[in-house]
Amino acid sequence: MRERLQESHDPETRIRIFVHNHISYSVAKQKAMKVLSHEADVLKDGFGAELAAIKREYYRICVGLVEDLVKAEGLKFVGRNAGPTGGISTRTAVMGLFGMMNWLHTWYRPHVDPDAETIAGEMSDIFLRGVRAEKAADWKPRRAPNLSRKAETNGRPRAKGAKRKPAPPLATGRTRS
């Protein structure tokens, strides 16, 4: 992969190469990806530590690719410190990309789904459109409403013995318990 990344200096192309490399491996080695994604923590005899180090380096490569894109395109709402200002932190963007790519082993079926090249292109497009969303005319940084239980008490801890508000009735007319 490192050799392929050196073939281009264009940040978008380099991200596409990274995604293509990951998806090609995932499609070719679905069982290995399942182990790498979900069971790597049980490896013993130093293999777990070695794999963890490889994963950290792989993550750092991807972070560098995203940061290169942000810098080259002047993206203001993506970056290391963008999260608190209503943008997307680099970590969230990269982990979102990994989540999308690493979930492939759960749904990919070669007789139903397109080939690795097509999927890599589609996933690259989804990711790149997301991090470039600020370039859309109507884009504004948004935050989801506070969906935590604390929102019911305006962020204050619930008083001892205080009861929660009852849940609204379900569409069926029954109430939640």
JODA-V937364 format. One record per backbone hydrogen bond with DSSP energy under -1.0 kcal/mol. NH is the residue of the N-H (numbers start at 1). CO is the residue of the C=O. If there is no record, write none. Layout:
nh,co
NH,CO
NH,CO
//
This chain:
nh,co
5,1
6,2
7,4
8,5
14,10
15,11
16,12
17,13
18,14
19,15
20,16
21,17
22,18
23,19
24,20
25,21
26,22
27,23
28,24
29,25
33,29
34,30
35,31
36,32
37,33
38,34
39,35
42,39
43,40
47,44
50,46
51,47
52,48
53,49
54,50
55,51
56,52
57,53
58,54
59,55
60,56
61,57
62,58
63,59
64,60
65,61
66,62
67,63
68,64
69,65
70,66
71,67
72,68
73,69
75,70
79,88
82,79
86,83
87,82
88,77
93,89
94,90
95,91
96,92
97,93
98,94
99,95
100,96
101,97
102,98
104,101
106,103
107,104
108,104
112,109
113,109
119,115
120,116
121,117
122,118
123,119
124,120
125,121
126,122
127,123
128,124
129,125
130,126
131,127
132,128
133,130
135,132
136,133
139,136
151,148
152,149
153,150
154,151
155,150
156,153
162,159
170,174
173,170
//
